Amino acid sequence: MNIQGIDQLLSQMQATAAVAAGGSPQQAPQGGADFAALLKNSVDQVNSAQQESSAMAKNFELGETDASLQEVMISLQKANVSFQAMVQVRNKLVSAYQDIMNMQV
């Protein structure tokens, strides 16, 4: 996942929270990350990690690669961890959406 994009998103969320809490609005940072593009990029990275590890495992099973069993297992675990992280992000987004929809105006 892109750490710089996450930091930009976090700073934007903190600025929005300060405005919502009654603070003075701050100017948005120039060149800020688009949330949809950031999310799509993260999903694409998780997808590519899963495809690469799957291909690596298949090639190892067929004996077509120089990779060791340890490298294949590490690749599979990295893909699994990145997928689990993406699932947690999705769960937080759904929870935040539900909280916003339950707010009374």
C-alpha positions in Angstrom: 0.0 0.0 0.0 1.2 3.5 -0.7 2.2 5.1 2.6 2.5 8.7 1.2 -1.1 8.5 -0.2 -2.3 7.2 3.2 -0.6 10.1 5.0 -2.2 12.6 2.7 -5.6 11.1 3.2 -5.1 11.2 7.0 -4.1 14.8 6.9 -7.2 15.6 4.8 -9.4 13.7 7.2 -7.9 15.6 10.2 -8.5 18.9 8.5 -12.1 17.9 7.8 -12.6 16.8 11.4 -11.2 20.2 12.7 -13.7 22.0 10.5 -16.5 19.8 11.6 -15.6 20.5 15.3 -16.0 24.2 14.7 -12.5 25.2 13.9 -11.6 27.5 11.1 -11.5 25.9 7.7 -8.0 25.3 6.3 -7.1 25.4 2.7 -6.9 21.9 1.2 -3.3 20.8 0.4 -2.3 21.3 -3.2 -2.1 18.1 -5.1 -4.1 16.1 -2.5 -4.9 12.5 -3.1 -8.2 11.6 -4.6 -9.8 9.0 -2.2 -11.3 6.9 -5.0 -8.0 6.8 -6.9 -6.1 5.9 -3.7 -8.6 3.1 -2.9 -8.5 1.7 -6.4 -4.7 1.8 -6.4 -4.6 -0.1 -3.1 -7.1 -2.7 -4.4 -5.1 -3.1 -7.6 -1.9 -3.6 -5.5 -3.6 -6.3 -3.4 -4.9 -8.0 -6.6 -1.5 -8.0 -8.3 0.1 -9.4 -5.1 -2.4 -12.2 -5.0 -2.0 -13.0 -8.7 1.8 -13.0 -8.5 1.8 -15.3 -5.5 -0.7 -17.6 -7.1 1.4 -17.8 -10.3 4.6 -18.4 -8.2 2.9 -21.2 -6.3 1.6 -22.8 -9.5 5.1 -22.6 -11.1 6.7 -24.1 -8.0 4.2 -27.0 -8.1 5.1 -27.6 -11.8 8.8 -27.3 -11.1 9.2 -24.4 -13.6 10.8 -21.9 -11.3 14.0 -21.4 -9.3 12.1 -20.1 -6.3 12.4 -22.1 -3.1 9.5 -23.2 -1.0 10.3 -20.5 1.6 10.0 -17.8 -1.1 6.7 -19.2 -2.3 5.3 -19.4 1.2 6.4 -15.8 2.0 4.8 -14.5 -1.2 1.6 -16.3 -0.3 1.6 -14.9 3.2 2.3 -11.3 2.0 -0.7 -11.6 -0.3 -2.8 -13.0 2.5 -1.8 -10.2 4.9 -2.4 -7.5 2.3 -5.9 -9.0 1.6 -6.8 -9.1 5.3 -5.7 -5.5 5.6 -7.9 -4.5 2.7 -10.8 -6.3 4.3 -10.3 -4.4 7.5 -10.2 -1.1 5.6 -13.5 -2.1 3.8 -15.1 -2.9 7.2 -14.1 0.4 8.6 -15.4 2.2 5.5 -18.7 0.4 5.8 -18.9 1.2 9.5 -18.2 4.9 8.9 -20.8 5.0 6.2 -23.4 3.4 8.5 -22.5 5.9 11.2 -23.0 8.8 8.8 -26.3 7.5 7.5 -27.6 7.1 11.1 -26.8 10.7 12.0 -29.7 13.0 12.5 -29.5 16.2 10.6 
